[in-house]
Amino acid sequence: MIDKLEDRLNQIVPRITSDGFLRGTGIGNEVAFYIFDYPADEEMRMREYFTFLSTHLAKKHPEMRVKHVNLFEMVIESLEARGFLEKSFEKQKRDGDQALLKTLAPLFDGAKLSAAFAEKVNPAATDLILISGIGSVYPIVRTHNLLSALQPKMGQTPLVVFYPGVYDGQYVRLFGKLKGPYYRAFKLVP
């Protein structure tokens, strides 16, 4: 028997590979941002799905220029490149989580992270951008802040956020609990 999440997952590939989706047909002048929300306790299942999706798109749609960014991995890579990763571990042990967050938050605010993100994905040379790792990078990165900062950088390139929580069209609720305003995205699959 197919459960509700599996039914929704089965709708993703046809949706994101359709010409209308890739051209932004039917969204007016809105940004081509989409959110696929899912129960946070299904995170491991979703990680398996990302592997399937990447493999499937590469095999069945090799003409599509797709970039998948795991935000957690991006933050770790950034800390390593700056020589801050080990220092971050030391600070957390010495001063605690809140002190570390206070130190890291300015490095990964919406404007700085969106600039690094846009450089990494090069939206003008990409057909589709997929984002995962949202729950793992919280509270360093707040999804609604990042998406707001990305709006002027993405052009018409569709961006899909895989979100461990709830999106009701006006608010994102990380893990179904932590509420942040965001209304400029469409639900990828109802």
C-alpha positions in Angstrom: 0.0 0.0 0.0 1.3 3.5 -0.9 1.4 5.9 2.0 0.7 9.6 1.6 4.4 10.6 1.5 5.2 8.0 -1.1 2.3 9.2 -3.2 3.7 12.7 -3.0 7.3 11.6 -3.8 6.0 9.8 -6.9 4.7 13.1 -8.2 8.0 15.0 -7.9 9.9 13.7 -11.0 7.0 14.3 -13.5 6.5 17.8 -12.0 10.1 19.0 -12.0 10.9 17.6 -15.4 7.9 19.1 -17.2 8.5 22.0 -19.6 5.9 24.2 -17.9 7.7 23.8 -14.6 11.1 24.5 -16.0 9.9 27.6 -17.9 7.9 28.9 -14.9 4.5 28.7 -16.7 1.5 29.6 -14.6 3.3 31.4 -11.8 2.9 35.0 -13.2 5.7 37.3 -12.1 6.5 35.3 -9.0 9.8 33.7 -8.2 10.1 30.1 -9.2 10.5 28.8 -5.6 8.9 25.6 -4.5 8.8 23.8 -1.2 8.3 20.1 -0.7 7.4 19.7 3.0 7.5 16.4 4.7 7.3 15.1 8.3 10.7 15.6 10.0 10.7 12.0 11.3 10.9 10.9 7.6 14.4 12.5 7.2 16.2 9.2 6.6 13.7 8.2 4.0 14.1 11.6 2.3 17.9 11.2 2.2 17.4 7.9 0.3 15.0 9.7 -2.0 17.7 12.4 -2.8 20.0 9.6 -3.9 17.3 8.1 -6.1 16.4 11.5 -7.5 20.0 12.5 -8.4 20.6 9.1 -10.1 17.2 9.2 -11.9 17.7 12.7 -13.3 21.2 12.0 -14.4 20.1 8.8 -16.3 16.7 9.7 -17.6 17.1 13.5 -18.1 20.8 14.0 -18.8 20.0 17.2 -20.7 18.9 18.9 -17.5 21.5 20.9 -15.7 20.6 20.1 -12.1 22.4 21.3 -8.9 21.6 19.7 -5.5 22.9 21.6 -2.5 22.9 20.2 0.9 23.0 23.3 3.1 24.6 21.4 6.0 27.4 20.3 3.8 27.8 23.7 2.4 28.2 25.3 5.8 30.7 22.6 6.9 32.7 23.2 3.7 32.7 26.9 4.3 33.9 26.5 7.9 36.7 24.1 6.7 37.7 26.5 3.9 38.1 29.3 6.4 39.9 27.2 9.0 37.0 27.6 11.4 35.6 24.0 11.7 37.9 22.8 14.5 37.8 26.2 16.2 34.0 25.9 16.2 34.1 22.5 17.9 36.5 24.0 20.5 34.3 27.0 21.1 31.2 24.8 21.5 33.0 22.6 24.1 34.4 25.6 25.9 31.5 28.1 25.7 28.4 26.2 24.8 25.9 26.1 21.9 24.6 29.6 22.3 28.1 31.2 22.2 28.9 29.2 19.1 25.6 30.2 17.4 26.3 33.9 18.2 29.8 33.5 16.6 28.6 31.7 13.5 25.3 33.5 12.8 26.9 36.6 11.2 29.0 34.3 8.9 25.8 32.6 7.5 23.3 35.4 7.5 20.9 35.5 4.6 22.8 38.0 2.5 26.2 36.3 2.8 24.9 32.8 2.5 22.8 33.7 -0.6 25.8 35.2 -2.3 27.9 32.1 -1.7 25.0 29.9 -2.7 24.4 31.8 -6.0 28.1 31.5 -6.8 28.1 27.8 -6.1 25.0 27.0 -8.3 25.3 29.7 -11.0 21.6 30.0 -11.6 21.9 31.3 -15.2 23.7 28.1 -16.2 21.4 25.8 -14.3 17.9 24.4 -15.1 16.9 23.3 -11.6 18.2 23.8 -8.1 17.4 21.4 -5.3 18.1 22.2 -1.6 18.2 19.8 1.3 19.9 19.7 4.7 17.6 22.4 6.1 16.9 20.6 9.4 20.6 19.7 10.0 21.8 23.3 9.6 19.2 24.9 12.0 19.6 27.2 13.9 22.7 28.6 12.0 20.6 29.1 8.9 17.0 30.1 8.9 15.2 29.0 5.8 12.9 32.0 5.4 15.9 34.4 5.7 17.9 32.5 3.1 15.0 32.3 0.6 14.2 36.0 0.9 17.9 36.8 0.2 18.0 34.4 -2.8 15.0 35.9 -4.6 16.9 38.6 -6.5 19.7 36.2 -7.3 17.9 33.2 -8.9 16.3 34.8 -11.9 13.7 32.4 -13.3 15.7 29.2 -12.4 13.3 26.9 -10.4 14.5 26.2 -6.9 13.0 23.4 -4.8 13.5 23.2 -1.1 13.0 19.9 0.6 11.7 21.0 4.0 11.4 18.9 7.2 8.3 20.5 8.5 5.2 22.2 7.3 4.6 24.8 4.7 1.1 26.3 4.5 1.7 28.9 1.9 2.4 31.7 4.4 4.6 30.2 7.0 7.3 27.6 7.2 7.3 25.5 10.4 10.6 23.7 10.8 10.0 20.3 12.4 6.3 21.3 12.5 7.0 23.6 15.4 9.4 26.6 14.7 7.4 29.2 12.8 9.0 31.6 10.3 7.1 33.8 7.8 7.6 32.9 4.1 5.0 33.4 1.5 6.9 33.6 -1.8 7.0 29.9 -2.6 4.6 27.4 -4.1 4.0 23.9 -2.7 5.7 21.5 -5.1 3.2 18.7 -4.5 0.1 19.3 -2.3 
